[in-house]
Amino acid sequence: MGARPDLPSPPASKAMDDLLTRIIVVLAWFAIGLPVMQWAFREACAWGERP
């Protein structure tokens, strides 16, 4: 179960997995956060223009 003897996992692959995970998290954060920030910015601008 788990670790297979024919496929050793060197520390480099672990670091690569961490890097990929970090990249995926950042991309997901931008994909979710950017539209929300754009919408909030538009709302704030529209709210500022109201009398």
Protein Blocks (a to p, Z undefined) as FASTA:
>chain_A
ZZafklccdfklmmmmmmmmmmmmmmmmmmmmmmmmmmmmmmmmmmmmpZZ
